[in-house]
């Protein structure tokens, strides 16, 4: 009897892997000849790296990078033996500063380190990160330069409030290896890079900011998208789920044709879950709990 166990995490209580193990032990104790396959699940906010490395072997790399407040932190990313680089942004790109003073610079630093380790297929989980700068800080770390109306370079490590000063964007210095990378970005949250359906306008209450402050940030990211349009002839607005990571998804999609995927699509790509479902005689699946639920 083929049994498929695919339990989601119970956030803050047990991981997907732990939930799977509990169920696997229970099934094995009751069904003597059960052929049990367990698939660790993950979503756009949690458990990407741990779940992938339960399914595939590889190497984890540790490095010093910066969080969304530009404080030094340790980041861990992994490269599987099949060549997939896994970066889970929420593990290091957090912040405590006012939201318009946070930056995605640290993510760019991690990508550069992965490129130096010959990464050619990079998967990034964008859920739960703490920056809303349209990916400008990330691009600066990757080698892009931004200039004001006096041709002075703007430091986007200071956050989205600096976006309004941009008059010129120079991407000629972007890391050359980026052109050889297949990017896959994971987000389960449907948002656009700006407008009423942007990530910040849908989530501002969770960050403890007012609607007015969220609208200010949204307008700054809109302005950045207008600069992309005029300077680089790239349109960011229509990208589906492009608001993920505060706009990082739309930027990488426009520059490098990054795929923006749901967690289910990525789970199936890695584990062939849909095929396992077809083969199974019994499927045990658990939704876990939502982050908002209280015990």
Secondary structure by P-SEA (a helix, b strand, c coil): cbbbbbbccccccccaaaaaaaaaaaaaacccccbbbbbbbbccccaaaaaaaaabbbbbbbbbbbcccccbbbbbbbbcccbbbbbbcccccccccccccccaaaaaaaaaaaaaacccbbbbbcccccccccaaaaaaaabbbbbccccccccccccccccccccccccccccccccccbbbbbbcccccccccccccccccccccccaaaaaaaaaaaaaaaaaaaaacccccccccccccccaaaaaaaaacbbbbbcaaaaaaaacaaaaaaaaccbbbbbbcccccccc
